[in-house]
Amino acid sequence: MSIIDTHCHLDQPQFDEDLAAVLERAMAVGVTKIIDPGVDLASCRKALDLADRHSEVFVAIGVHPNDCADFDGGTLAELQEMASHPKVAAIGEIGLDYYRERVPHEQQRKALREQLDLASELDLPVILHCRDAPGSDRDAYRDLLWELAQWGPEVRKRRGPDAILGVLHAFSGDVATAGQAYDLGLVLSLGGPVTFANARGLRQVVPELQVDRLMFETDAPYLAPEPYRGRRNEPAYLPLVVEALATLCKISPSAVEQRTCETAHRCFGRLSQKCPR
């Protein structure tokens, strides 16, 4: 059995000094593949360099909503060129972030639409970021799901009704939001927060989710699980998330591993391809 880390920022400077050891520890606990999502053009390039040097590393290319202030046609052209790399498994990390408020909402939505269209053109899934402002009425989720509802039907016609179009990463929504995501052809990914005792809302939602529509992620170097909370996260900690999800869903860890691994391969088709180092 294997665990796939579907969202890990190995290109970030927190891993510059000991990346080889981080990857060795990950492989030792059964993490066999890692997807590194870019947040801007520079991080996408660095992630592709890592993928060239490490067979277990794959890449998503995209511009994060907090980094899309200058997103334009030139940015899109560079992303399209990068997407020719055989280890690009998705377009991401893209989406909406109303928490940081670094970029006007309409500019975020424009960058999102153009990158969704790029994913459609290239027949790649999307990795979606969504974060609301504190105390909001889930405006970011509402707007993201609306944009996906405009984009998704045409894509599903071409790929088939059972195709997975992408993933809501670091899912923190409610059961109703999960249902909307499923209806749009998305799956959900979970990480360290499912181990937090004070994440009561999320831990109540998790048992209501469909296990075969879930994947694992670290979002490393962020969101380390208990008992490492507050430290740098890394893929070797994923078994702690597996255990927590298995406990919450009352199924065996091996069943969780199998189902999430199968879902990851369905979502990210290029993970199954033999790519050059």
C-alpha positions in Angstrom: 0.0 0.0 0.0 1.1 3.6 -0.5 0.2 7.1 0.6 0.1 9.9 -1.9 0.8 13.5 -0.6 -1.4 15.5 -3.1 -0.3 18.9 -1.8 3.2 19.6 -0.5 5.3 22.8 -1.1 8.7 21.2 -1.3 9.9 24.2 -3.3 9.6 26.4 -0.3 12.8 27.6 1.4 12.0 25.6 4.6 13.2 22.5 2.7 16.3 23.9 1.0 18.8 22.5 3.5 17.5 18.9 4.1 15.2 18.0 1.1 16.9 14.7 0.5 16.4 13.6 4.2 12.7 14.8 4.0 12.1 12.6 1.0 13.9 9.6 2.5 11.8 9.9 5.6 8.6 10.1 3.5 9.5 7.0 1.5 10.3 5.1 4.7 6.7 5.5 6.0 5.1 4.6 2.6 4.6 8.0 1.0 5.4 7.1 -2.6 4.4 10.2 -4.6 4.2 13.9 -3.8 2.6 16.7 -5.8 4.2 20.1 -5.4 1.8 22.9 -6.4 3.2 26.2 -7.5 1.9 29.5 -6.2 3.6 31.8 -8.7 5.8 31.4 -11.8 9.1 31.2 -9.8 7.8 28.5 -7.5 6.5 26.5 -10.5 9.9 26.6 -12.1 11.6 25.5 -8.9 9.0 22.7 -8.4 9.7 21.5 -12.0 13.4 21.4 -11.3 12.7 19.2 -8.2 10.6 16.9 -10.3 13.4 16.5 -12.8 15.7 15.4 -9.9 13.4 13.3 -7.9 11.2 10.5 -9.4 8.6 10.6 -6.7 7.9 14.4 -7.1 5.2 15.6 -9.5 4.1 19.2 -10.0 1.0 21.4 -10.3 1.5 24.7 -12.1 -0.6 27.8 -11.3 -0.8 31.1 -9.6 -2.3 31.3 -6.1 -5.1 33.9 -5.6 -2.8 35.8 -3.1 -0.2 36.1 -5.9 -2.3 36.9 -8.9 -2.3 40.8 -8.8 -0.2 40.9 -12.0 -1.7 37.9 -13.7 -2.0 38.6 -17.4 -1.7 37.0 -20.8 2.1 36.7 -20.4 1.6 34.8 -17.2 -0.8 32.4 -18.8 1.5 31.8 -21.8 4.3 30.9 -19.4 2.1 28.4 -17.5 1.0 26.9 -20.8 4.7 26.4 -21.8 5.5 24.8 -18.4 2.6 22.4 -18.8 4.4 20.6 -21.6 6.6 19.0 -18.9 5.6 15.3 -18.5 5.4 15.5 -14.7 2.9 18.3 -14.6 -0.1 16.5 -13.0 -2.5 19.5 -12.5 -3.2 23.2 -12.7 -2.9 24.7 -9.3 -2.8 26.0 -6.7 -5.6 28.3 -7.9 -8.8 29.6 -6.4 -10.1 32.4 -4.2 -8.7 33.8 -0.9 -10.9 36.4 0.9 -8.9 35.9 4.2 -5.7 37.7 3.2 -7.3 40.4 1.0 -4.1 40.9 -0.9 -5.7 41.0 -4.4 -9.2 42.4 -5.3 -11.8 39.7 -5.6 -12.6 40.4 -9.2 -8.9 40.0 -10.2 -8.8 36.7 -8.3 -11.8 35.5 -10.1 -10.4 36.6 -13.5 -7.1 34.7 -12.8 -9.1 31.7 -11.7 -11.3 31.6 -14.8 -8.3 31.8 -17.1 -6.5 29.0 -15.3 -9.6 26.9 -15.3 -9.8 27.3 -19.0 -6.2 26.4 -19.3 -6.9 23.2 -17.4 -9.8 22.4 -19.7 -7.6 23.0 -22.8 -4.8 20.8 -21.5 -7.2 18.1 -20.0 -5.7 18.4 -16.6 -7.4 18.5 -13.1 -7.3 21.5 -10.9 -6.1 22.0 -7.3 -8.3 24.6 -5.7 -7.6 26.9 -2.8 -10.5 28.5 -0.9 -10.3 30.5 2.2 -13.0 32.8 3.7 -12.6 35.9 5.8 -13.3 35.4 9.5 -17.0 35.7 10.3 -18.0 35.8 6.6 -21.0 34.0 5.2 -18.7 31.7 3.3 -18.4 34.1 0.4 -15.3 32.6 -1.0 -16.8 29.1 -1.2 -20.0 30.6 -2.7 -18.1 32.4 -5.4 -15.7 29.5 -6.1 -18.5 27.0 -6.5 -20.4 29.4 -8.8 -17.3 29.8 -11.0 -16.9 26.0 -11.1 -20.5 25.6 -12.0 -20.0 27.7 -15.1 -16.9 25.9 -16.1 -17.5 22.3 -15.2 -20.4 21.1 -17.2 -18.7 21.5 -20.6 -15.6 19.8 -19.3 -17.6 16.9 -17.9 -19.3 16.4 -21.3 -15.9 15.9 -22.8 -14.3 13.8 -20.0 -17.3 11.8 -19.0 -19.7 12.1 -16.1 -17.5 10.1 -13.7 -14.4 12.1 -14.3 -12.7 13.9 -11.4 -12.2 17.5 -12.4 -10.1 18.5 -9.4 -9.7 18.8 -5.7 -10.7 21.2 -3.0 -7.5 21.3 -1.0 -7.3 21.7 2.8 -11.1 21.3 2.9 -12.7 23.1 5.8 -16.3 23.4 4.6 -19.5 21.8 5.9 -21.4 18.7 4.6 -23.5 20.8 2.3 -20.4 22.3 0.7 -18.9 18.9 0.3 -22.1 17.7 -1.5 -21.9 20.7 -3.9 -18.3 19.8 -4.6 -19.1 16.2 -5.3 -21.9 17.3 -7.7 -19.3 19.5 -9.6 -17.0 16.5 -10.1 -14.6 17.4 -7.3 -12.9 15.5 -4.5 -11.7 16.8 -1.2 -8.3 16.6 0.5 -7.5 16.6 4.2 -4.4 17.1 6.2 -3.1 17.9 9.7 -6.1 19.8 11.0 -8.1 16.5 11.2 -5.8 15.6 14.1 -6.4 18.9 16.0 -8.6 18.4 19.1 -9.9 21.9 18.8 -11.0 21.5 15.1 -14.4 20.3 16.3 -16.3 21.5 13.3 -14.0 19.7 10.8 -13.9 16.5 12.9 -17.7 16.4 13.1 -17.9 16.8 9.3 -15.3 14.2 8.3 -17.4 11.1 9.3 -20.2 12.4 6.9 -17.8 12.6 3.9 -17.5 9.9 1.2 -14.2 8.2 1.9 -13.8 7.3 -1.8 -13.9 11.1 -2.6 -11.1 12.0 -0.2 -7.3 12.4 -0.6 -4.5 13.2 1.7 -2.2 16.2 1.8 0.3 17.8 4.1 0.3 21.4 2.8 3.8 21.2 4.1 5.7 23.1 5.4 2.4 24.3 7.0 -0.3 22.6 9.2 1.7 19.9 10.8 -0.5 17.3 12.6 -0.4 16.6 16.3 1.9 16.1 18.1 4.1 18.2 15.7 1.7 21.1 15.5 3.5 24.4 15.2 6.6 22.9 13.7 7.6 22.5 10.1 5.3 19.9 8.4 6.6 17.2 6.1 5.3 14.2 4.2 6.6 11.6 6.8 3.8 12.8 9.1 1.0 11.7 6.8 0.5 8.3 8.6 -0.8 10.4 11.6 -3.5 11.9 9.4 -4.3 8.4 8.0 -4.8 7.1 11.6 -7.0 10.1 12.5 -9.2 9.8 9.5 -9.6 6.0 10.0 -10.6 6.6 13.6 -13.1 9.3 12.7 -14.6 7.2 9.9 -14.5 3.9 11.8 -12.6 2.0 9.1 -9.2 0.5 9.0 -6.1 2.6 8.1 -5.3 0.1 5.3 -8.8 0.7 3.8 -8.3 4.5 4.0 -4.9 4.2 2.3 -6.3 2.1 -0.5 -9.3 4.3 -1.2 -7.4 7.5 -1.1 -4.6 6.2 -3.2 -7.1 5.0 -5.9 -8.8 8.4 -5.8 -5.5 10.2 -6.2 -4.7 8.1 -9.3 -8.1 8.8 -10.7 -7.8 12.5 -10.2 -4.2 12.9 -11.3 -3.8 10.6 -14.3 -0.2 11.5 -14.9 0.8 9.9 -11.5 0.3 6.5 -13.2 2.6 7.4 -16.2 6.2 6.4 -16.3 7.9 9.8 -16.5 11.7 10.5 -17.0 13.7 11.8 -14.1 
